[in-house]
Amino acid sequence: MTTTAEPGCVAAYGFIQPTAEEARRSLERIYGAATPPVWAALVQQAGVAPLGTFDVATEVARLTEAFLHSGDPVVALCGRALQIRVDSYRHLTAAMDKMEDAS
């Protein structure tokens, strides 16, 4: 059973890999124009580059941890939602890999 999908997408489920851009947008929906300093603090706490492409496997995980450990409960809640997305993507990808290996 071979299926194809876009990079970062679990083929059978259409689930897209969470990104740092998605995390930033979650803050923008809540903080609007006040997002830049909140984002900058999280990026600094995570120890990731503020600009450019994030390595999804490593930097999004670090960014998620920064969200989760934020003193702001709203940011922490966004982090929990992001963690659920990251974990779901990882588990669905692993399940898909096992299904492909079995076929």
Backbone atoms as SQL, in Angstrom:
CREATE TABLE atoms (id INTEGER PRIMARY KEY, chain TEXT, resi INTEGER, resn TEXT, atom TEXT, x REAL, y REAL, z REAL);
INSERT INTO atoms VALUES
  (1, 'A', 1, 'MET', 'N', 0.836, -1.169, 0.000),
  (2, 'A', 1, 'MET', 'CA', 0.000, 0.000, 0.000),
  (3, 'A', 1, 'MET', 'C', 0.885, 1.238, 0.000),
  (4, 'A', 2, 'THR', 'N', 1.180, 1.735, -1.120),
  (5, 'A', 2, 'THR', 'CA', 1.996, 2.942, -1.219),
  (6, 'A', 2, 'THR', 'C', 1.100, 4.114, -1.562),
  (7, 'A', 3, 'THR', 'N', 1.245, 5.173, -0.798),
  (8, 'A', 3, 'THR', 'CA', 0.489, 6.383, -1.068),
  (9, 'A', 3, 'THR', 'C', 1.467, 7.538, -1.142),
  (10, 'A', 4, 'THR', 'N', 1.059, 8.590, -1.813),
  (11, 'A', 4, 'THR', 'CA', 1.927, 9.750, -1.891),
  (12, 'A', 4, 'THR', 'C', 1.217, 10.929, -1.258),
  (13, 'A', 5, 'ALA', 'N', 2.000, 11.833, -0.776),
  (14, 'A', 5, 'ALA', 'CA', 1.455, 13.042, -0.158),
  (15, 'A', 5, 'ALA', 'C', 2.503, 14.128, -0.242),
  (16, 'A', 6, 'GLU', 'N', 2.067, 15.326, 0.065),
  (17, 'A', 6, 'GLU', 'CA', 3.005, 16.436, 0.127),
  (18, 'A', 6, 'GLU', 'C', 4.004, 16.172, 1.245),
  (19, 'A', 7, 'PRO', 'N', 5.224, 16.722, 1.129),
  (20, 'A', 7, 'PRO', 'CA', 6.164, 16.595, 2.237),
  (21, 'A', 7, 'PRO', 'C', 5.551, 17.205, 3.494),
  (22, 'A', 8, 'GLY', 'N', 5.736, 16.536, 4.621),
  (23, 'A', 8, 'GLY', 'CA', 5.184, 17.029, 5.870),
  (24, 'A', 8, 'GLY', 'C', 3.714, 16.735, 6.043),
  (25, 'A', 9, 'CYS', 'N', 3.178, 15.816, 5.236),
  (26, 'A', 9, 'CYS', 'CA', 1.761, 15.466, 5.299),
  (27, 'A', 9, 'CYS', 'C', 1.658, 13.949, 5.411),
  (28, 'A', 10, 'VAL', 'N', 0.886, 13.467, 6.385),
  (29, 'A', 10, 'VAL', 'CA', 0.668, 12.031, 6.516),
  (30, 'A', 10, 'VAL', 'C', -0.328, 11.631, 5.439),
  (31, 'A', 11, 'ALA', 'N', 0.115, 10.800, 4.506),
  (32, 'A', 11, 'ALA', 'CA', -0.642, 10.506, 3.288),
  (33, 'A', 11, 'ALA', 'C', -2.075, 10.048, 3.538),
  (34, 'A', 12, 'ALA', 'N', -2.272, 9.071, 4.373),
  (35, 'A', 12, 'ALA', 'CA', -3.604, 8.504, 4.547),
  (36, 'A', 12, 'ALA', 'C', -4.536, 9.408, 5.334),
  (37, 'A', 13, 'TYR', 'N', -3.983, 10.361, 6.031),
  (38, 'A', 13, 'TYR', 'CA', -4.798, 11.177, 6.923),
  (39, 'A', 13, 'TYR', 'C', -4.873, 12.648, 6.520),
  (40, 'A', 14, 'GLY', 'N', -3.988, 13.106, 5.663),
  (41, 'A', 14, 'GLY', 'CA', -3.977, 14.499, 5.262),
  (42, 'A', 14, 'GLY', 'C', -3.601, 15.449, 6.384),
  (43, 'A', 15, 'PHE', 'N', -2.919, 14.937, 7.378),
  (44, 'A', 15, 'PHE', 'CA', -2.540, 15.713, 8.559),
  (45, 'A', 15, 'PHE', 'C', -1.189, 16.367, 8.309),
  (46, 'A', 16, 'ILE', 'N', -1.138, 17.679, 8.394),
  (47, 'A', 16, 'ILE', 'CA', 0.079, 18.421, 8.071),
  (48, 'A', 16, 'ILE', 'C', 0.949, 18.601, 9.309),
  (49, 'A', 17, 'GLN', 'N', 2.240, 18.455, 9.107),
  (50, 'A', 17, 'GLN', 'CA', 3.206, 18.588, 10.187),
  (51, 'A', 17, 'GLN', 'C', 3.153, 19.992, 10.788),
  (52, 'A', 18, 'PRO', 'N', 3.031, 20.097, 12.117),
  (53, 'A', 18, 'PRO', 'CA', 3.005, 21.416, 12.754),
  (54, 'A', 18, 'PRO', 'C', 4.312, 22.175, 12.513),
  (55, 'A', 19, 'THR', 'N', 4.191, 23.485, 12.394),
  (56, 'A', 19, 'THR', 'CA', 5.357, 24.327, 12.125),
  (57, 'A', 19, 'THR', 'C', 5.420, 25.482, 13.119),
  (58, 'A', 20, 'ALA', 'N', 6.577, 26.126, 13.142),
  (59, 'A', 20, 'ALA', 'CA', 6.738, 27.314, 13.974),
  (60, 'A', 20, 'ALA', 'C', 5.809, 28.424, 13.495),
  (61, 'A', 21, 'GLU', 'N', 5.580, 28.501, 12.200),
  (62, 'A', 21, 'GLU', 'CA', 4.667, 29.509, 11.660),
  (63, 'A', 21, 'GLU', 'C', 3.259, 29.309, 12.222),
  (64, 'A', 22, 'GLU', 'N', 2.835, 28.070, 12.325),
  (65, 'A', 22, 'GLU', 'CA', 1.529, 27.766, 12.912),
  (66, 'A', 22, 'GLU', 'C', 1.482, 28.215, 14.376),
  (67, 'A', 23, 'ALA', 'N', 2.569, 27.974, 15.092),
  (68, 'A', 23, 'ALA', 'CA', 2.639, 28.393, 16.493),
  (69, 'A', 23, 'ALA', 'C', 2.537, 29.915, 16.610),
  (70, 'A', 24, 'ARG', 'N', 3.239, 30.622, 15.744),
  (71, 'A', 24, 'ARG', 'CA', 3.199, 32.086, 15.765),
  (72, 'A', 24, 'ARG', 'C', 1.789, 32.584, 15.445),
  (73, 'A', 25, 'ARG', 'N', 1.151, 31.964, 14.473),
  (74, 'A', 25, 'ARG', 'CA', -0.214, 32.372, 14.107),
  (75, 'A', 25, 'ARG', 'C', -1.195, 32.154, 15.260),
  (76, 'A', 26, 'SER', 'N', -0.969, 31.107, 16.058),
  (77, 'A', 26, 'SER', 'CA', -1.863, 30.882, 17.206),
  (78, 'A', 26, 'SER', 'C', -1.763, 32.049, 18.183),
  (79, 'A', 27, 'LEU', 'N', -0.572, 32.586, 18.336),
  (80, 'A', 27, 'LEU', 'CA', -0.406, 33.765, 19.201),
  (81, 'A', 27, 'LEU', 'C', -1.064, 34.991, 18.581),
  (82, 'A', 28, 'GLU', 'N', -0.927, 35.143, 17.275),
  (83, 'A', 28, 'GLU', 'CA', -1.513, 36.304, 16.601),
  (84, 'A', 28, 'GLU', 'C', -3.028, 36.337, 16.729),
  (85, 'A', 29, 'ARG', 'N', -3.656, 35.158, 16.732),
  (86, 'A', 29, 'ARG', 'CA', -5.112, 35.116, 16.879),
  (87, 'A', 29, 'ARG', 'C', -5.541, 35.634, 18.250),
  (88, 'A', 30, 'ILE', 'N', -4.676, 35.514, 19.236),
  (89, 'A', 30, 'ILE', 'CA', -5.006, 35.947, 20.591),
  (90, 'A', 30, 'ILE', 'C', -4.493, 37.357, 20.874),
  (91, 'A', 31, 'TYR', 'N', -3.237, 37.604, 20.547),
  (92, 'A', 31, 'TYR', 'CA', -2.594, 38.855, 20.931),
  (93, 'A', 31, 'TYR', 'C', -2.625, 39.935, 19.859),
  (94, 'A', 32, 'GLY', 'N', -2.958, 39.572, 18.638),
  (95, 'A', 32, 'GLY', 'CA', -3.033, 40.556, 17.560),
  (96, 'A', 32, 'GLY', 'C', -1.735, 41.329, 17.399),
  (97, 'A', 33, 'ALA', 'N', -1.838, 42.655, 17.415),
  (98, 'A', 33, 'ALA', 'CA', -0.673, 43.519, 17.203),
  (99, 'A', 33, 'ALA', 'C', 0.352, 43.428, 18.339),
  (100, 'A', 34, 'ALA', 'N', -0.036, 42.880, 19.472),
  (101, 'A', 34, 'ALA', 'CA', 0.885, 42.743, 20.608),
  (102, 'A', 34, 'ALA', 'C', 1.696, 41.445, 20.547),
  (103, 'A', 35, 'THR', 'N', 1.597, 40.706, 19.453),
  (104, 'A', 35, 'THR', 'CA', 2.281, 39.414, 19.329),
  (105, 'A', 35, 'THR', 'C', 3.810, 39.506, 19.266),
  (106, 'A', 36, 'PRO', 'N', 4.419, 40.455, 18.535),
  (107, 'A', 36, 'PRO', 'CA', 5.873, 40.414, 18.356),
  (108, 'A', 36, 'PRO', 'C', 6.708, 40.267, 19.634),
  (109, 'A', 37, 'PRO', 'N', 6.444, 40.992, 20.717),
  (110, 'A', 37, 'PRO', 'CA', 7.285, 40.791, 21.896),
  (111, 'A', 37, 'PRO', 'C', 7.045, 39.431, 22.573),
  (112, 'A', 38, 'VAL', 'N', 5.816, 38.934, 22.510),
  (113, 'A', 38, 'VAL', 'CA', 5.515, 37.612, 23.081),
  (114, 'A', 38, 'VAL', 'C', 6.262, 36.544, 22.293),
  (115, 'A', 39, 'TRP', 'N', 6.200, 36.635, 20.963),
  (116, 'A', 39, 'TRP', 'CA', 6.891, 35.683, 20.088),
  (117, 'A', 39, 'TRP', 'C', 8.398, 35.758, 20.296),
  (118, 'A', 40, 'ALA', 'N', 8.929, 36.965, 20.357),
  (119, 'A', 40, 'ALA', 'CA', 10.376, 37.143, 20.533),
  (120, 'A', 40, 'ALA', 'C', 10.844, 36.508, 21.838),
  (121, 'A', 41, 'ALA', 'N', 10.078, 36.670, 22.906),
  (122, 'A', 41, 'ALA', 'CA', 10.457, 36.069, 24.193),
  (123, 'A', 41, 'ALA', 'C', 10.430, 34.548, 24.123),
  (124, 'A', 42, 'LEU', 'N', 9.437, 33.995, 23.455),
  (125, 'A', 42, 'LEU', 'CA', 9.358, 32.535, 23.327),
  (126, 'A', 42, 'LEU', 'C', 10.494, 31.974, 22.483),
  (127, 'A', 43, 'VAL', 'N', 10.798, 32.659, 21.392),
  (128, 'A', 43, 'VAL', 'CA', 11.892, 32.230, 20.519),
  (129, 'A', 43, 'VAL', 'C', 13.214, 32.277, 21.281),
  (130, 'A', 44, 'GLN', 'N', 13.411, 33.334, 22.063),
  (131, 'A', 44, 'GLN', 'CA', 14.642, 33.451, 22.848),
  (132, 'A', 44, 'GLN', 'C', 14.707, 32.350, 23.905),
  (133, 'A', 45, 'GLN', 'N', 13.598, 32.119, 24.601),
  (134, 'A', 45, 'GLN', 'CA', 13.559, 31.077, 25.622),
  (135, 'A', 45, 'GLN', 'C', 13.833, 29.700, 25.013),
  (136, 'A', 46, 'ALA', 'N', 13.325, 29.483, 23.806),
  (137, 'A', 46, 'ALA', 'CA', 13.527, 28.192, 23.133),
  (138, 'A', 46, 'ALA', 'C', 14.942, 28.051, 22.588),
  (139, 'A', 47, 'GLY', 'N', 15.626, 29.185, 22.424),
  (140, 'A', 47, 'GLY', 'CA', 16.984, 29.140, 21.885),
  (141, 'A', 47, 'GLY', 'C', 17.025, 28.838, 20.402),
  (142, 'A', 48, 'VAL', 'N', 16.023, 29.330, 19.685),
  (143, 'A', 48, 'VAL', 'CA', 15.977, 29.109, 18.235),
  (144, 'A', 48, 'VAL', 'C', 16.124, 30.441, 17.517),
  (145, 'A', 49, 'ALA', 'N', 16.476, 30.371, 16.245),
  (146, 'A', 49, 'ALA', 'CA', 16.672, 31.577, 15.447),
  (147, 'A', 49, 'ALA', 'C', 15.331, 32.285, 15.250),
  (148, 'A', 50, 'PRO', 'N', 15.294, 33.616, 15.415),
  (149, 'A', 50, 'PRO', 'CA', 14.023, 34.328, 15.268),
  (150, 'A', 50, 'PRO', 'C', 13.532, 34.428, 13.837),
  (151, 'A', 51, 'LEU', 'N', 14.410, 34.294, 12.880),
  (152, 'A', 51, 'LEU', 'CA', 14.028, 34.388, 11.478),
  (153, 'A', 51, 'LEU', 'C', 14.481, 33.145, 10.742),
  (154, 'A', 52, 'GLY', 'N', 13.884, 32.916, 9.598),
  (155, 'A', 52, 'GLY', 'CA', 14.333, 31.813, 8.759),
  (156, 'A', 52, 'GLY', 'C', 13.533, 30.547, 8.982),
  (157, 'A', 53, 'THR', 'N', 14.019, 29.482, 8.427),
  (158, 'A', 53, 'THR', 'CA', 13.323, 28.210, 8.456),
  (159, 'A', 53, 'THR', 'C', 13.629, 27.459, 9.739),
  (160, 'A', 54, 'PHE', 'N', 12.596, 26.987, 10.379),
  (161, 'A', 54, 'PHE', 'CA', 12.748, 26.172, 11.584),
  (162, 'A', 54, 'PHE', 'C', 12.867, 24.711, 11.182),
  (163, 'A', 55, 'ASP', 'N', 13.739, 23.982, 11.871),
  (164, 'A', 55, 'ASP', 'CA', 13.829, 22.540, 11.703),
  (165, 'A', 55, 'ASP', 'C', 12.688, 21.947, 12.517),
  (166, 'A', 56, 'VAL', 'N', 11.681, 21.440, 11.851),
  (167, 'A', 56, 'VAL', 'CA', 10.463, 20.998, 12.526),
  (168, 'A', 56, 'VAL', 'C', 10.759, 19.962, 13.596),
  (169, 'A', 57, 'ALA', 'N', 11.624, 19.025, 13.322),
  (170, 'A', 57, 'ALA', 'CA', 11.881, 17.943, 14.269),
  (171, 'A', 57, 'ALA', 'C', 12.500, 18.437, 15.571),
  (172, 'A', 58, 'THR', 'N', 13.325, 19.445, 15.510),
  (173, 'A', 58, 'THR', 'CA', 14.042, 19.903, 16.696),
  (174, 'A', 58, 'THR', 'C', 13.502, 21.207, 17.244),
  (175, 'A', 59, 'GLU', 'N', 13.481, 22.226, 16.406),
  (176, 'A', 59, 'GLU', 'CA', 13.159, 23.554, 16.897),
  (177, 'A', 59, 'GLU', 'C', 11.694, 23.724, 17.278),
  (178, 'A', 60, 'VAL', 'N', 10.776, 23.075, 16.584),
  (179, 'A', 60, 'VAL', 'CA', 9.367, 23.178, 16.973),
  (180, 'A', 60, 'VAL', 'C', 9.167, 22.515, 18.335),
  (181, 'A', 61, 'ALA', 'N', 9.861, 21.429, 18.582),
  (182, 'A', 61, 'ALA', 'CA', 9.776, 20.784, 19.901),
  (183, 'A', 61, 'ALA', 'C', 10.289, 21.724, 20.990),
  (184, 'A', 62, 'ARG', 'N', 11.389, 22.406, 20.735),
  (185, 'A', 62, 'ARG', 'CA', 11.926, 23.360, 21.711),
  (186, 'A', 62, 'ARG', 'C', 10.994, 24.547, 21.886),
  (187, 'A', 63, 'LEU', 'N', 10.414, 24.998, 20.805),
  (188, 'A', 63, 'LEU', 'CA', 9.472, 26.103, 20.864),
  (189, 'A', 63, 'LEU', 'C', 8.212, 25.697, 21.640),
  (190, 'A', 64, 'THR', 'N', 7.751, 24.483, 21.427),
  (191, 'A', 64, 'THR', 'CA', 6.585, 23.974, 22.155),
  (192, 'A', 64, 'THR', 'C', 6.865, 23.969, 23.650),
  (193, 'A', 65, 'GLU', 'N', 8.050, 23.543, 24.036),
  (194, 'A', 65, 'GLU', 'CA', 8.428, 23.544, 25.457),
  (195, 'A', 65, 'GLU', 'C', 8.418, 24.959, 26.026),
  (196, 'A', 66, 'ALA', 'N', 8.900, 25.921, 25.246),
  (197, 'A', 66, 'ALA', 'CA', 8.881, 27.318, 25.696),
  (198, 'A', 66, 'ALA', 'C', 7.445, 27.786, 25.922),
  (199, 'A', 67, 'PHE', 'N', 6.553, 27.441, 25.018),
  (200, 'A', 67, 'PHE', 'CA', 5.138, 27.780, 25.185),
  (201, 'A', 67, 'PHE', 'C', 4.599, 27.157, 26.473),
  (202, 'A', 68, 'LEU', 'N', 4.865, 25.869, 26.650),
  (203, 'A', 68, 'LEU', 'CA', 4.320, 25.144, 27.798),
  (204, 'A', 68, 'LEU', 'C', 4.808, 25.697, 29.124),
  (205, 'A', 69, 'HIS', 'N', 6.041, 26.207, 29.157),
  (206, 'A', 69, 'HIS', 'CA', 6.626, 26.713, 30.400),
  (207, 'A', 69, 'HIS', 'C', 6.473, 28.219, 30.562),
  (208, 'A', 70, 'SER', 'N', 5.672, 28.823, 29.728),
  (209, 'A', 70, 'SER', 'CA', 5.426, 30.259, 29.816),
  (210, 'A', 70, 'SER', 'C', 4.670, 30.572, 31.105),
  (211, 'A', 71, 'GLY', 'N', 4.959, 31.714, 31.674),
  (212, 'A', 71, 'GLY', 'CA', 4.223, 32.166, 32.842),
  (213, 'A', 71, 'GLY', 'C', 2.826, 32.659, 32.490),
  (214, 'A', 72, 'ASP', 'N', 2.565, 32.863, 31.221),
  (215, 'A', 72, 'ASP', 'CA', 1.257, 33.311, 30.749),
  (216, 'A', 72, 'ASP', 'C', 0.395, 32.079, 30.476),
  (217, 'A', 73, 'PRO', 'N', -0.699, 31.907, 31.207),
  (218, 'A', 73, 'PRO', 'CA', -1.516, 30.703, 31.022),
  (219, 'A', 73, 'PRO', 'C', -2.115, 30.565, 29.623),
  (220, 'A', 74, 'VAL', 'N', -2.341, 31.680, 28.951),
  (221, 'A', 74, 'VAL', 'CA', -2.884, 31.615, 27.593),
  (222, 'A', 74, 'VAL', 'C', -1.828, 31.070, 26.633),
  (223, 'A', 75, 'VAL', 'N', -0.595, 31.517, 26.783),
  (224, 'A', 75, 'VAL', 'CA', 0.497, 31.000, 25.957),
  (225, 'A', 75, 'VAL', 'C', 0.706, 29.518, 26.255),
  (226, 'A', 76, 'ALA', 'N', 0.646, 29.153, 27.526),
  (227, 'A', 76, 'ALA', 'CA', 0.806, 27.741, 27.897),
  (228, 'A', 76, 'ALA', 'C', -0.300, 26.889, 27.277),
  (229, 'A', 77, 'LEU', 'N', -1.517, 27.415, 27.222),
  (230, 'A', 77, 'LEU', 'CA', -2.616, 26.691, 26.591),
  (231, 'A', 77, 'LEU', 'C', -2.372, 26.518, 25.096),
  (232, 'A', 78, 'CYS', 'N', -1.858, 27.561, 24.440),
  (233, 'A', 78, 'CYS', 'CA', -1.475, 27.440, 23.023),
  (234, 'A', 78, 'CYS', 'C', -0.399, 26.360, 22.872),
  (235, 'A', 79, 'GLY', 'N', 0.519, 26.312, 23.827),
  (236, 'A', 79, 'GLY', 'CA', 1.569, 25.298, 23.807),
  (237, 'A', 79, 'GLY', 'C', 1.013, 23.900, 23.940),
  (238, 'A', 80, 'ARG', 'N', 0.007, 23.741, 24.779),
  (239, 'A', 80, 'ARG', 'CA', -0.616, 22.428, 24.942),
  (240, 'A', 80, 'ARG', 'C', -1.286, 21.985, 23.642),
  (241, 'A', 81, 'ALA', 'N', -1.968, 22.920, 22.987),
  (242, 'A', 81, 'ALA', 'CA', -2.595, 22.603, 21.703),
  (243, 'A', 81, 'ALA', 'C', -1.535, 22.226, 20.671),
  (244, 'A', 82, 'LEU', 'N', -0.436, 22.961, 20.658),
  (245, 'A', 82, 'LEU', 'CA', 0.651, 22.650, 19.728),
  (246, 'A', 82, 'LEU', 'C', 1.257, 21.291, 20.046),
  (247, 'A', 83, 'GLN', 'N', 1.424, 20.988, 21.330),
  (248, 'A', 83, 'GLN', 'CA', 1.969, 19.684, 21.734),
  (249, 'A', 83, 'GLN', 'C', 1.067, 18.552, 21.259),
  (250, 'A', 84, 'ILE', 'N', -0.227, 18.732, 21.369),
  (251, 'A', 84, 'ILE', 'CA', -1.176, 17.714, 20.898),
  (252, 'A', 84, 'ILE', 'C', -1.007, 17.509, 19.398),
  (253, 'A', 85, 'ARG', 'N', -0.868, 18.598, 18.648),
  (254, 'A', 85, 'ARG', 'CA', -0.666, 18.495, 17.185),
  (255, 'A', 85, 'ARG', 'C', 0.640, 17.779, 16.866),
  (256, 'A', 86, 'VAL', 'N', 1.717, 18.147, 17.569),
  (257, 'A', 86, 'VAL', 'CA', 3.025, 17.521, 17.329),
  (258, 'A', 86, 'VAL', 'C', 2.950, 16.025, 17.619),
  (259, 'A', 87, 'ASP', 'N', 2.378, 15.668, 18.769),
  (260, 'A', 87, 'ASP', 'CA', 2.270, 14.249, 19.139),
  (261, 'A', 87, 'ASP', 'C', 1.386, 13.476, 18.166),
  (262, 'A', 88, 'SER', 'N', 0.266, 14.081, 17.770),
  (263, 'A', 88, 'SER', 'CA', -0.633, 13.414, 16.823),
  (264, 'A', 88, 'SER', 'C', 0.064, 13.157, 15.494),
  (265, 'A', 89, 'TYR', 'N', 0.771, 14.167, 14.999),
  (266, 'A', 89, 'TYR', 'CA', 1.490, 14.004, 13.741),
  (267, 'A', 89, 'TYR', 'C', 2.523, 12.874, 13.854),
  (268, 'A', 90, 'ARG', 'N', 3.259, 12.873, 14.955),
  (269, 'A', 90, 'ARG', 'CA', 4.298, 11.855, 15.155),
  (270, 'A', 90, 'ARG', 'C', 3.678, 10.454, 15.200),
  (271, 'A', 91, 'HIS', 'N', 2.584, 10.296, 15.945),
  (272, 'A', 91, 'HIS', 'CA', 1.948, 8.983, 16.063),
  (273, 'A', 91, 'HIS', 'C', 1.317, 8.530, 14.747),
  (274, 'A', 92, 'LEU', 'N', 0.677, 9.445, 14.038),
  (275, 'A', 92, 'LEU', 'CA', 0.080, 9.076, 12.755),
  (276, 'A', 92, 'LEU', 'C', 1.146, 8.714, 11.721),
  (277, 'A', 93, 'THR', 'N', 2.259, 9.433, 11.756),
  (278, 'A', 93, 'THR', 'CA', 3.357, 9.118, 10.842),
  (279, 'A', 93, 'THR', 'C', 3.915, 7.729, 11.143),
  (280, 'A', 94, 'ALA', 'N', 4.104, 7.432, 12.431),
  (281, 'A', 94, 'ALA', 'CA', 4.607, 6.111, 12.814),
  (282, 'A', 94, 'ALA', 'C', 3.630, 5.011, 12.411),
  (283, 'A', 95, 'ALA', 'N', 2.346, 5.247, 12.597),
  (284, 'A', 95, 'ALA', 'CA', 1.339, 4.254, 12.211),
  (285, 'A', 95, 'ALA', 'C', 1.353, 4.033, 10.706),
  (286, 'A', 96, 'MET', 'N', 1.460, 5.119, 9.962),
  (287, 'A', 96, 'MET', 'CA', 1.493, 5.006, 8.501),
  (288, 'A', 96, 'MET', 'C', 2.724, 4.231, 8.046),
  (289, 'A', 97, 'ASP', 'N', 3.864, 4.504, 8.673),
  (290, 'A', 97, 'ASP', 'CA', 5.094, 3.786, 8.326),
  (291, 'A', 97, 'ASP', 'C', 4.944, 2.291, 8.581),
  (292, 'A', 98, 'LYS', 'N', 4.340, 1.929, 9.712),
  (293, 'A', 98, 'LYS', 'CA', 4.134, 0.512, 10.029),
  (294, 'A', 98, 'LYS', 'C', 3.186, -0.148, 9.040),
  (295, 'A', 99, 'MET', 'N', 2.145, 0.588, 8.644),
  (296, 'A', 99, 'MET', 'CA', 1.201, 0.033, 7.669),
  (297, 'A', 99, 'MET', 'C', 1.889, -0.184, 6.323),
  (298, 'A', 100, 'GLU', 'N', 2.733, 0.757, 5.921),
  (299, 'A', 100, 'GLU', 'CA', 3.456, 0.609, 4.651),
  (300, 'A', 100, 'GLU', 'C', 4.456, -0.519, 4.716),
  (301, 'A', 101, 'ASP', 'N', 5.124, -0.689, 5.883),
  (302, 'A', 101, 'ASP', 'CA', 6.083, -1.782, 6.039),
  (303, 'A', 101, 'ASP', 'C', 5.393, -3.142, 5.994),
  (304, 'A', 102, 'ALA', 'N', 4.171, -3.194, 6.478),
  (305, 'A', 102, 'ALA', 'CA', 3.437, -4.463, 6.535),
  (306, 'A', 102, 'ALA', 'C', 2.881, -4.867, 5.164),
  (307, 'A', 103, 'SER', 'N', 2.783, -3.916, 4.249),
  (308, 'A', 103, 'SER', 'CA', 2.184, -4.262, 2.946),
  (309, 'A', 103, 'SER', 'C', 3.207, -4.753, 1.971);
